[in-house]
Amino acid sequence: CWEVRKHNSSEWCHFIRSNPDCRLDGGFLDYLDGVFCVFPPRLLPLAVTLYALWLLYLFVILGVTAEKFFCPNLSAISTNLRLSHNVAVFSLTSPLHGVTFLAFGNGAPDVFSAVVAFSDPRTAGLAIGAIFGAGVFVTTVVAGGIALVKPFTAASRPFLRDVIFYMVAIFLTFVVLYMGRIRLGEALGYLGLYVFYVLTVVLCTWIHRRQRGDGLAPPGPWEPEMPTDVEELEPSGTNSGDYGEEYRPLLPSQETSLRILSTALSPLDYRRWRRKPWYWRLFKAFKVPVELVLLLTVPIVDPDKDDLNWKRPLNCLHILTSPLLCVLTLKSGAYGLYQIQGIFPVWALVTLVASALALIIFITTSNEEPPKYHCVFAFLGFLASAMWINAAATELVNILRTLGIIFQLSNTVLGLTLLAWGNSIGDTFSDLTMARQGYPRMAFSACFGGIIFNILVGVGLGCLLQMTSSQPLVKLEPDSPLVWVLAGALGLSLVFSFVTVPAQCFQLGRAYGVCLITYYLVFLCVALLTEFRVIHFS
């Protein structure tokens, strides 16, 4: 399909529609047909501009869904299952919390993007490029930025543990790429290594707490005391009821269902809106449509609230909208549009059953008190938000492949730049924000915990889901020499940190941050020169 630009512009549309290699698997929009058939050749720059804007908006959708809906429901599920905070969520008084829950929440877009990319051999390079590219970016730019923002003393044992595990994961991936395929045992080995990593974290946390007698460890020389509350962290909710106690009425009042519904569906807090600067308002205006659609389709359970965020009219509406969302986004709506016995579509059956169930719940519950089975809404919200992330990731991979065909770029370079940067935006802002608030060790720990999750679960689960009983392997053939540049650069950056951090007695200052950021800029130049064949590797 890359050869389409070599033909005359009048032949582009016929070439795209007649070439099987130009068919995009999954997704709701055919981006190749749009750019080469809908838009005339002279408007190609306009089409590329629109695609770039849509690409940015897809990253916004991924970030909002993961932060405000996926993570809160995951937290609620762990609370209801009474999981230890070392396994499911992070504790603000532990230096090890960033490697589990924060990794899972921040890594959801990366993992879903990898699963979608691995589903087609033509886009597997996107997954490899994104996983390696994000690894280099996070371990250099983000980690270096944390050291620049807030010099600190790193936790020695967690740092060494995480770097060693990550180097093992990189070595396994290098071997798999060298072999050109990954078998069932190797895919399970990735997932098994991550399970072993989590168990190691739990064991190390238990040993650490036993050694300190369950008390708080004293802070390092550059580390401030951590408060017992979390007043610095903003809540993750999106409606006006989530922004503080000072705006709540002094006396309880009975609200009508219509009032509860309208309040719960409002993604704006007007008091907060007036206090924020213009650029925050502009970005919020772009997010409002996404948040409104997500509020309509994804329930949120908040264990920290007295009512667990129970909104009876909206939650009853979720009984209808969430299952519809799932059947209409699974396989790009193929299952939802399937007609039973060639007469009755699946989406209509889901609508009937869900409507009856929603009516029963509305009649048997009240606005004031959540039902005993309210925790089920956390699982429903988790599933619905996962389907949103999967749908956005599918569109993301398809549009990146389209841009690669337009500009004659390999999937690897698109993965290490656009996809890696886009998926790392959330990690970058959250980690740097934590560092500015006085928690650089937490942010530094999250850097390595997140990327370990991305590579082990992203590659392992992404390849495992593509295997069948007749073909228990996935081919992973590098589409350019850039893959080896990526693997080498990531391994070298880890070796650099593994040697220099202990040499500095784990005291990370601005010099360390400058070295890491400079290293990334040099790597990016070498990668781009390799892609454009200025540098040749035999």
C-alpha positions as CSV (number, residue, x, y, z in Angstrom):
1,C,0.0,0.0,0.0
2,W,3.0,2.3,0.4
3,E,3.3,2.5,-3.3
4,V,0.1,4.6,-3.7
5,R,2.0,7.9,-3.8
6,K,4.2,6.6,-6.7
7,H,1.1,6.4,-8.9
8,N,-0.6,9.3,-10.7
9,S,-2.9,11.2,-8.4
10,S,-5.9,10.2,-10.6
11,E,-5.2,6.5,-9.8
12,W,-4.9,6.9,-6.0
13,C,-8.5,6.0,-5.2
14,H,-8.6,3.0,-7.5
15,F,-5.3,1.7,-6.1
16,I,-6.5,2.0,-2.5
17,R,-9.9,0.3,-3.1
18,S,-8.4,-2.5,-5.2
19,N,-5.4,-3.3,-3.1
20,P,-6.1,-5.8,-0.2
21,D,-3.1,-4.4,1.7
22,C,-4.8,-1.0,2.0
23,R,-7.8,-2.4,4.0
24,L,-7.8,-1.2,7.6
25,D,-8.9,-3.9,10.1
26,G,-11.4,-2.7,12.7
27,G,-12.3,0.9,13.4
28,F,-15.3,3.0,12.4
29,L,-13.7,5.2,9.8
30,D,-11.8,4.3,6.6
31,Y,-9.0,6.9,6.8
32,L,-7.2,5.7,3.6
33,D,-10.4,5.9,1.6
34,G,-11.1,9.3,3.0
35,V,-7.8,10.9,2.2
36,F,-7.3,9.4,-1.2
37,C,-10.9,9.1,-2.5
38,V,-13.1,11.7,-0.6
39,F,-10.6,14.6,-0.7
40,P,-9.3,15.7,-4.1
41,P,-5.5,15.5,-4.5
42,R,-5.0,19.3,-4.2
43,L,-6.7,19.2,-0.8
44,L,-4.3,16.5,0.6
45,P,-2.7,19.1,3.0
46,L,-6.2,19.9,4.4
47,A,-6.9,16.2,4.9
48,V,-3.6,15.7,6.7
49,T,-4.3,18.7,9.0
50,L,-7.8,17.3,9.9
51,Y,-6.3,13.9,10.6
52,A,-3.6,15.4,12.8
53,L,-6.3,17.3,14.8
54,W,-8.4,14.2,15.1
55,L,-5.3,12.3,16.3
56,L,-4.7,14.9,19.0
57,Y,-8.4,14.6,20.1
58,L,-8.0,10.8,20.2
59,F,-5.2,11.2,22.7
60,V,-7.5,13.5,24.8
61,I,-10.2,10.8,24.7
62,L,-7.7,8.2,25.9
63,G,-6.4,10.4,28.7
64,V,-9.8,11.5,30.0
65,T,-11.2,8.0,29.9
66,A,-8.2,6.5,31.7
67,E,-7.9,9.2,34.4
68,K,-11.5,10.0,35.3
69,F,-13.3,6.7,34.6
70,F,-11.0,3.7,34.2
71,C,-8.8,4.4,37.3
72,P,-11.6,5.3,39.7
73,N,-13.5,2.2,38.9
74,L,-10.4,0.1,39.3
75,S,-9.9,1.6,42.7
76,A,-13.5,0.9,43.6
77,I,-13.2,-2.7,42.5
78,S,-10.0,-3.2,44.6
79,T,-11.8,-1.7,47.6
80,N,-14.8,-4.0,47.2
81,L,-12.6,-7.0,46.8
82,R,-10.6,-5.9,49.9
83,L,-7.3,-6.1,48.0
84,S,-4.1,-4.8,49.7
85,H,-3.1,-1.4,48.6
86,N,0.3,-2.8,47.7
87,V,-1.4,-4.9,45.1
88,A,-4.1,-2.8,43.7
89,V,-3.7,0.8,44.6
90,F,-0.9,3.1,45.7
91,S,-0.5,4.4,49.3
92,L,0.8,7.9,49.7
93,T,2.9,6.8,52.6
94,S,4.8,4.1,50.7
95,P,7.6,4.7,48.3
96,L,6.6,1.6,46.3
97,H,3.0,2.5,45.4
98,G,3.8,3.8,41.9
99,V,4.6,0.4,40.5
100,T,1.2,-1.1,40.6
101,F,-2.1,0.8,40.5
102,L,-0.6,4.0,39.0
103,A,1.1,1.8,36.4
104,F,-2.1,0.0,35.6
105,G,-4.1,3.2,35.2
106,N,-1.5,5.1,33.2
107,G,-0.7,2.1,31.1
108,A,-4.2,1.3,30.0
109,P,-3.9,3.4,26.7
110,D,-0.5,1.9,25.9
111,V,-1.6,-1.7,26.5
112,F,-4.8,-1.3,24.4
113,S,-2.9,0.4,21.6
114,A,-0.4,-2.5,21.7
115,V,-3.2,-5.1,21.6
116,V,-4.8,-3.4,18.6
117,A,-1.5,-2.9,16.8
118,F,-0.4,-6.6,17.3
119,S,-3.8,-7.7,15.8
120,D,-2.4,-6.9,12.3
121,P,1.1,-7.9,11.2
122,R,1.2,-4.7,9.1
123,T,0.9,-2.5,12.3
124,A,3.0,-4.6,14.8
125,G,5.8,-2.2,14.2
126,L,3.7,0.5,15.8
127,A,3.4,-1.5,19.0
128,I,7.1,-2.2,19.2
129,G,8.0,1.4,18.4
130,A,5.6,2.8,20.9
131,I,6.6,0.4,23.7
132,F,10.3,1.0,23.2
133,G,9.9,4.7,22.4
134,A,7.8,5.3,25.4
135,G,10.4,3.4,27.5
136,V,13.2,5.7,26.3
137,F,11.1,8.8,26.7
138,V,9.9,8.0,30.3
139,T,13.3,6.8,31.6
140,T,15.1,9.8,30.2
141,V,12.8,12.9,29.7
142,V,10.3,12.2,32.5
143,A,12.9,10.8,35.0
144,G,15.3,13.6,34.1
145,G,12.5,16.2,34.4
146,I,11.7,14.9,37.9
147,A,15.4,15.4,38.9
148,L,15.4,18.9,37.5
149,V,12.1,19.9,39.2
150,K,12.9,18.5,42.6
151,P,16.3,17.0,43.4
152,F,15.9,14.0,45.7
153,T,17.3,10.8,47.1
154,A,16.0,7.7,45.3
155,A,14.8,4.6,47.2
156,S,17.8,2.3,46.6
157,R,16.3,-1.2,46.7
158,P,13.1,-0.4,44.7
159,F,15.1,1.5,42.1
160,L,17.6,-1.4,41.6
161,R,14.7,-3.9,41.6
162,D,12.8,-2.1,38.9
163,V,15.8,-1.4,36.6
164,I,16.8,-5.1,36.8
165,F,13.3,-6.3,35.9
166,Y,13.0,-3.8,33.1
167,M,16.4,-4.8,31.7
168,V,15.3,-8.5,31.7
169,A,12.1,-7.5,29.9
170,I,14.1,-5.6,27.3
171,F,16.4,-8.6,26.8
172,L,13.5,-10.9,26.3
173,T,12.0,-8.5,23.7
174,F,15.3,-8.3,21.9
175,V,15.5,-12.1,21.7
176,V,11.9,-12.3,20.4
177,L,12.6,-9.7,17.7
178,Y,15.8,-11.5,16.8
179,M,13.9,-14.8,16.4
180,G,11.2,-13.0,14.4
181,R,8.3,-14.7,16.2
182,I,6.8,-15.2,19.7
183,R,5.2,-18.5,20.7
184,L,2.6,-19.3,23.3
185,G,5.1,-20.1,26.0
186,E,7.0,-16.9,25.5
187,A,3.8,-14.8,25.6
188,L,2.8,-16.5,28.8
189,G,6.4,-15.9,30.1
190,Y,5.9,-12.1,29.7
191,L,2.7,-12.2,31.8
192,G,4.3,-14.6,34.3
193,L,7.3,-12.2,34.7
194,Y,5.0,-9.4,35.5
195,V,3.1,-11.5,38.1
196,F,6.5,-12.4,39.6
197,Y,7.4,-8.7,39.6
198,V,4.2,-7.7,41.5
199,L,4.8,-10.5,44.0
200,T,8.4,-9.2,44.4
201,V,7.0,-5.7,45.1
202,V,4.6,-7.1,47.7
203,L,7.3,-9.1,49.4
204,C,9.7,-6.2,49.4
205,T,7.0,-4.0,50.9
206,W,6.2,-6.5,53.6
207,I,9.9,-6.9,54.5
208,H,10.4,-3.1,54.5
209,R,7.4,-2.6,56.9
210,R,8.6,-5.4,59.2
211,Q,12.0,-3.8,59.4
212,R,10.7,-0.3,60.3
213,G,8.0,-1.7,62.7
214,D,5.0,-0.6,60.5
215,G,6.0,3.1,61.0
216,L,6.8,5.7,58.4
217,A,10.3,5.6,57.2
218,P,12.2,8.8,57.8
219,P,12.4,11.0,54.8
220,G,15.6,11.4,52.8
221,P,17.7,14.6,53.0
222,W,15.9,16.2,50.1
223,E,12.5,14.6,50.8
224,P,9.8,16.5,52.7
225,E,7.6,14.8,55.3
226,M,4.6,13.3,53.6
227,P,1.2,14.5,55.0
228,T,-1.2,11.9,56.3
229,D,-4.0,13.4,54.1
230,V,-4.0,14.0,50.4
231,E,-5.2,17.5,50.3
232,E,-2.8,18.3,47.4
233,L,-4.4,15.8,45.1
234,E,-7.5,16.9,43.2
235,P,-10.4,14.5,43.0
236,S,-11.0,12.6,39.8
237,G,-14.7,13.2,39.4
238,T,-16.1,15.4,36.7
239,N,-19.3,16.9,38.0
240,S,-19.8,19.9,40.3
241,G,-20.4,17.8,43.4
242,D,-16.8,16.6,43.4
243,Y,-15.0,19.8,43.9
244,G,-15.1,20.3,47.7
245,E,-17.3,20.4,50.8
246,E,-17.6,24.2,50.9
247,Y,-20.3,24.4,48.3
248,R,-22.6,21.7,49.8
249,P,-25.7,22.9,51.6
250,L,-25.6,22.9,55.4
251,L,-29.0,21.2,55.7
252,P,-29.8,18.1,53.7
253,S,-32.5,18.5,51.1
254,Q,-34.5,16.1,49.0
255,E,-33.6,16.5,45.3
256,T,-35.8,15.4,42.5
257,S,-34.5,12.7,40.1
258,L,-34.4,15.2,37.3
259,R,-32.3,17.6,39.3
260,I,-29.9,14.7,40.3
261,L,-29.6,13.7,36.6
262,S,-28.9,17.2,35.4
263,T,-26.3,17.8,38.1
264,A,-24.6,14.4,37.6
265,L,-24.3,15.0,33.8
266,S,-22.7,18.4,34.1
267,P,-18.9,18.1,33.4
268,L,-18.3,21.7,34.5
269,D,-17.9,23.2,37.9
270,Y,-18.8,26.9,37.2
271,R,-17.1,28.2,40.4
272,R,-13.9,26.5,39.5
273,W,-14.3,27.6,35.9
274,R,-14.2,31.3,37.0
275,R,-11.0,30.8,39.0
276,K,-9.0,29.1,36.2
277,P,-6.9,30.8,33.5
278,W,-7.9,31.1,29.9
279,Y,-5.8,28.2,28.6
280,W,-7.3,25.9,31.2
281,R,-10.8,26.9,30.1
282,L,-9.8,26.4,26.4
283,F,-8.6,22.9,27.0
284,K,-11.6,22.1,29.2
285,A,-13.9,23.3,26.4
286,F,-12.3,20.6,24.2
287,K,-12.8,18.0,26.8
288,V,-16.4,18.8,27.7
289,P,-18.0,16.8,24.8
290,V,-15.9,13.7,25.6
291,E,-16.7,14.0,29.3
292,L,-20.4,14.4,28.7
293,V,-20.5,11.2,26.5
294,L,-18.5,9.3,29.0
295,L,-20.7,10.4,31.9
296,L,-23.7,9.2,29.9
297,T,-22.2,5.7,29.2
298,V,-19.7,5.0,32.1
299,P,-20.8,4.7,35.7
300,I,-18.3,5.7,38.5
301,V,-18.3,4.2,42.0
302,D,-16.4,6.3,44.6
303,P,-15.8,4.4,47.9
304,D,-14.6,7.7,49.5
305,K,-18.0,9.3,49.3
306,D,-20.8,8.6,51.8
307,D,-23.2,7.8,49.0
308,L,-20.5,6.0,46.9
309,N,-21.4,8.4,44.0
310,W,-24.8,6.8,43.7
311,K,-27.0,8.8,41.3
312,R,-30.1,6.7,40.9
313,P,-31.5,8.2,37.6
314,L,-28.1,8.3,35.9
315,N,-27.0,4.9,37.2
316,C,-30.3,3.4,35.9
317,L,-29.6,5.1,32.5
318,H,-26.1,3.4,32.6
319,I,-27.8,0.0,32.8
320,L,-29.0,0.8,29.2
321,T,-26.1,2.8,27.8
322,S,-23.2,0.8,29.0
323,P,-24.2,-2.6,27.5
324,L,-25.2,-0.8,24.3
325,L,-21.8,0.8,24.2
326,C,-20.1,-2.6,24.7
327,V,-22.0,-4.4,21.9
328,L,-21.7,-1.5,19.5
329,T,-17.9,-1.0,20.0
330,L,-16.9,-4.6,20.1
331,K,-15.3,-5.5,16.8
332,S,-16.4,-2.1,15.5
333,G,-20.1,-2.9,16.0
334,A,-20.1,-6.2,14.1
335,Y,-21.6,-8.1,17.0
336,G,-24.1,-5.4,17.8
337,L,-25.4,-5.2,14.3
338,Y,-25.6,-9.0,13.9
339,Q,-29.2,-10.2,13.3
340,I,-30.5,-13.2,15.3
341,Q,-32.1,-15.6,12.8
342,G,-31.7,-12.8,10.3
343,I,-34.5,-10.8,11.8
344,F,-33.8,-9.3,15.2
345,P,-30.5,-7.3,15.8
346,V,-28.4,-7.9,18.9
347,W,-28.5,-4.2,19.9
348,A,-32.3,-4.3,20.0
349,L,-32.3,-7.3,22.2
350,V,-29.8,-5.7,24.5
351,T,-31.9,-2.5,24.6
352,L,-35.1,-4.5,25.6
353,V,-33.4,-6.5,28.4
354,A,-31.4,-3.5,29.7
355,S,-34.5,-1.2,29.7
356,A,-36.5,-3.7,31.7
357,L,-33.6,-4.2,34.2
358,A,-33.2,-0.4,34.5
359,L,-36.9,0.1,35.2
360,I,-36.8,-2.6,38.0
361,I,-33.7,-1.0,39.6
362,F,-35.3,2.5,39.5
363,I,-38.5,1.2,41.1
364,T,-36.8,-0.8,43.9
365,T,-34.2,1.8,44.9
366,S,-34.2,5.4,46.3
367,N,-32.2,8.5,45.5
368,E,-30.7,8.8,49.0
369,E,-29.2,5.3,49.7
370,P,-27.3,3.1,47.2
371,P,-28.4,-0.5,46.9
372,K,-26.3,-3.3,48.3
373,Y,-25.3,-4.4,44.9
374,H,-24.0,-1.0,43.9
375,C,-20.4,-2.4,43.6
376,V,-21.6,-4.1,40.4
377,F,-21.6,-0.7,38.8
378,A,-17.9,-0.5,39.3
379,F,-17.4,-3.6,37.2
380,L,-19.8,-2.2,34.6
381,G,-17.9,1.1,34.5
382,F,-14.6,-0.7,34.3
383,L,-15.8,-2.7,31.3
384,A,-17.4,0.3,29.6
385,S,-14.3,2.5,30.0
386,A,-12.1,-0.3,28.7
387,M,-14.3,-0.5,25.6
388,W,-14.0,3.2,25.1
389,I,-10.2,3.0,25.4
390,N,-10.1,0.1,23.0
391,A,-12.2,1.9,20.4
392,A,-10.1,5.0,20.6
393,A,-6.9,3.0,20.4
394,T,-8.2,1.2,17.3
395,E,-8.9,4.6,15.6
396,L,-5.5,5.8,16.8
397,V,-3.6,2.9,15.2
398,N,-5.5,3.2,11.9
399,I,-4.9,6.9,11.6
400,L,-1.2,6.5,12.4
401,R,-0.9,3.8,9.7
402,T,-2.6,6.2,7.3
403,L,-0.2,9.0,8.1
404,G,2.7,6.5,7.6
405,I,1.4,5.7,4.1
406,I,1.0,9.3,3.2
407,F,4.4,10.4,4.3
408,Q,6.2,7.1,3.5
409,L,7.2,6.5,7.2
410,S,7.8,3.2,8.8
411,N,5.4,2.1,11.6
412,T,8.4,2.0,14.0
413,V,9.2,5.7,13.7
414,L,5.5,6.6,14.1
415,G,5.3,4.4,17.2
416,L,8.4,5.9,18.8
417,T,7.3,9.5,18.1
418,L,3.6,10.2,17.8
419,L,2.2,7.2,19.6
420,A,4.9,7.1,22.3
421,W,4.6,10.8,23.0
422,G,0.8,10.8,23.0
423,N,0.5,7.8,25.3
424,S,3.2,9.3,27.6
425,I,1.5,12.7,28.1
426,G,-0.5,11.5,31.1
427,D,2.6,9.9,32.7
428,T,4.6,13.0,32.1
429,F,2.1,15.5,33.7
430,S,1.1,13.3,36.6
431,D,4.7,12.4,37.5
432,L,6.0,16.0,37.2
433,T,3.0,17.2,39.2
434,M,3.8,14.8,42.0
435,A,7.4,15.9,42.0
436,R,6.4,19.6,42.2
437,Q,4.1,18.7,45.1
438,G,7.0,17.2,47.0
439,Y,6.8,13.5,46.1
440,P,9.7,13.0,43.6
441,R,10.4,9.5,44.9
442,M,6.8,8.5,44.2
443,A,7.0,10.0,40.7
444,F,10.4,8.4,40.0
445,S,9.0,5.0,41.1
446,A,6.0,5.4,38.8
447,C,8.3,6.0,35.8
448,F,9.7,2.5,36.0
449,G,6.7,0.7,37.3
450,G,4.5,2.0,34.5
451,I,6.9,1.0,31.6
452,I,7.5,-2.4,33.1
453,F,3.7,-3.0,33.0
454,N,3.5,-1.6,29.4
455,I,6.2,-3.9,27.9
456,L,5.3,-7.1,29.8
457,V,1.6,-6.9,29.6
458,G,1.5,-5.0,26.3
459,V,3.6,-7.5,24.4
460,G,2.5,-10.6,26.4
461,L,-1.3,-9.9,26.3
462,G,-1.2,-8.3,22.8
463,C,0.5,-11.4,21.3
464,L,-1.5,-13.9,23.3
465,L,-4.8,-12.6,22.1
466,Q,-3.8,-13.0,18.5
467,M,-2.8,-16.7,18.8
468,T,-5.1,-19.5,17.8
469,S,-5.1,-23.2,18.3
470,S,-4.0,-23.7,14.6
471,Q,-1.3,-21.0,14.8
472,P,0.1,-20.6,18.3
473,L,2.6,-18.0,17.3
474,V,2.8,-14.3,16.2
475,K,5.4,-13.1,13.7
476,L,7.3,-10.0,14.9
477,E,9.6,-9.1,12.0
478,P,11.2,-5.6,12.3
479,D,10.0,-3.4,9.5
480,S,13.2,-1.2,9.6
481,P,16.7,-1.1,11.2
482,L,15.3,1.5,13.5
483,V,14.0,-1.3,15.8
484,W,17.5,-2.2,16.8
485,V,18.4,1.4,17.4
486,L,15.4,1.6,19.7
487,A,16.3,-1.5,21.6
488,G,20.0,-0.5,21.9
489,A,19.1,3.0,23.1
490,L,16.7,1.8,25.7
491,G,19.1,-0.7,27.0
492,L,21.9,1.8,27.1
493,S,19.8,4.3,29.0
494,L,19.0,1.7,31.6
495,V,22.6,0.7,32.0
496,F,23.5,4.4,32.4
497,S,21.0,4.9,35.2
498,F,21.9,1.5,36.8
499,V,25.6,2.6,37.0
500,T,25.3,6.4,37.7
501,V,22.5,6.4,40.3
502,P,24.3,4.1,42.8
503,A,27.6,6.0,42.0
504,Q,25.8,9.2,43.2
505,C,24.7,7.4,46.4
506,F,21.1,7.6,44.9
507,Q,21.1,11.4,45.3
508,L,19.7,12.6,42.0
509,G,20.2,16.2,41.1
510,R,19.9,18.5,38.1
511,A,23.1,17.3,36.5
512,Y,21.6,13.8,36.2
513,G,18.4,15.3,34.7
514,V,20.3,17.3,32.1
515,C,22.3,14.2,31.1
516,L,19.1,12.1,30.6
517,I,17.3,14.8,28.5
518,T,20.5,15.3,26.4
519,Y,20.7,11.6,25.9
520,Y,17.1,11.5,24.6
521,L,17.7,14.4,22.1
522,V,20.8,12.6,20.8
523,F,18.8,9.3,20.5
524,L,16.0,11.1,18.7
525,C,18.4,12.6,16.1
526,V,20.0,9.3,15.5
527,A,16.6,7.6,15.1
528,L,15.3,10.1,12.6
529,L,18.5,10.1,10.6
530,T,18.3,6.3,10.5
531,E,14.7,6.4,9.3
532,F,15.5,8.8,6.5
533,R,18.5,6.6,5.6
534,V,21.2,9.3,6.3
535,I,22.7,6.8,8.7
536,H,23.0,3.2,7.4
537,F,23.3,0.1,9.4
538,S,24.4,-3.1,7.7
